[in-house]
């Protein structure tokens, strides 16, 4: 994961399906049980839910 990367909404970007994003985050959260090294990255991604 890149340090000091600032993510912000982009008005020109195409809209993505929110339910697909929620399912993906749910699967990643499940993986954090067995892979504690990805907890920080997944928590950062889930902030954009």
RODREN-305076 format. One record per atom (N, C-alpha, C): x, y, z; residue in one letter. Coordinates in steps of 0.05 Angstrom, whole numbers, always signed. Layout:
      px      py      pz  resn
       X       Y       Z     A
...
//
This chain:
      px      py      pz  resn
     +17     -23      +0     X
      +0      +0      +0     X
     +18     +25      +0     X
     +11     +43     -17     X
     +27     +68     -19     X
     +22     +86      +5     X
     +44     +96     +17     X
     +41    +114     +40     X
     +35    +142     +30     X
     +20    +157     +46     X
     +13    +185     +41     X
      -4    +189     +16     X
     -17    +169      +6     X
     -34    +172     -17     X
     -61    +182      -8     X
     -70    +204     -19     X
     -95    +216     -12     X
    -116    +208     -33     X
    -137    +195     -24     X
    -158    +186     -42     X
    -182    +205     -39     X
    -193    +214     -61     X
    -216    +232     -59     X
    -235    +225     -82     X
    -260    +231     -79     X
    -279    +225    -100     X
    -274    +241    -125     X
    -277    +229    -147     X
    -273    +241    -173     X
    -299    +243    -188     X
    -308    +268    -194     X
    -334    +272    -206     X
    -335    +262    -235     X
    -312    +259    -248     X
    -311    +251    -276     X
    -310    +221    -279     X
    -306    +206    -258     X
    -303    +177    -260     X
    -330    +164    -263     X
    -330    +141    -276     X
    -356    +126    -279     X
    -364    +115    -252     X
    -390    +113    -248     X
    -401    +103    -223     X
    -398     +72    -222     X
    -390     +62    -199     X
    -388     +33    -196     X
    -411     +23    -180     X
    -416      -2    -182     X
    -439     -15    -168     X
    -431     -17    -138     X
    -446      -4    -121     X
    -440      -3     -93     X
    -443     -31     -80     X
    -462     -46     -89     X
    -466     -73     -77     X
    -442     -91     -83     X
    -431     -89    -107     X
    -407    -105    -113     X
    -384     -97     -95     X
    -381     -71     -90     X
    -359     -61     -73     X
    -363     -71     -45     X
    -388     -71     -35     X
    -394     -81      -8     X
    -387    -111      -5     X
    -395    -126     -26     X
    -388    -155     -25     X
    -358    -159     -25     X
    -344    -144     -41     X
    -315    -147     -42     X
    -302    -140     -15     X
    -311    -119      -2     X
    -301    -111     +24     X
    -308    -133     +45     X
    -332    -144     +43     X
    -339    -166     +61     X
    -321    -190     +58     X
    -314    -197     +34     X
    -296    -219     +29     X
    -268    -213     +40     X
    -259    -189     +35     X
    -233    -181     +46     X
    -232    -181     +76     X
    -254    -172     +89     X
    -255    -173    +118     X
    -254    -201    +128     X
    -267    -220    +114     X
    -265    -248    +122     X
    -236    -258    +120     X
    -222    -249    +100     X
    -194    -258     +96     X
    -176    -247    +118     X
    -183    -225    +130     X
    -166    -213    +151     X
    -164    -231    +176     X
    -183    -250    +179     X
    -182    -269    +201     X
    -157    -286    +199     X
    -151    -294    +174     X
    -128    -312    +170     X
    -103    -297    +160     X
    -106    -273    +152     X
     -83    -257    +142     X
     -82    -230    +156     X
     -71    -230    +180     X
     -70    -205    +195     X
     -53    -183    +182     X
     -36    -190    +163     X
     -19    -171    +150     X
     -35    -152    +131     X
     -60    -160    +124     X
     -75    -143    +106     X
     -97    -126    +120     X
     -97    -128    +147     X
    -118    -114    +162     X
    -118     -84    +157     X
     -95     -71    +157     X
     -93     -42    +154     X
    -104     -34    +126     X
     -95     -48    +106     X
    -103     -41     +78     X
    -134     -45     +75     X
    -144     -66     +85     X
    -173     -71     +83     X
    -189     -50     +98     X
    -179     -42    +122     X
    -193     -21    +137     X
    -193      +5    +123     X
    -171     +12    +109     X
    -170     +36     +93     X
    -190     +35     +70     X
    -192     +13     +57     X
    -211     +10     +35     X
    -240     +12     +44     X
    -245      +0     +68     X
    -273      +0     +77     X
    -283     +27     +86     X
    -265     +47     +89     X
    -273     +74     +95     X
    -289     +86     +72     X
    -285     +76     +48     X
    -298     +88     +25     X
    -324     +73     +18     X
    -335     +58     +37     X
    -359     +43     +33     X
    -383     +60     +34     X
//
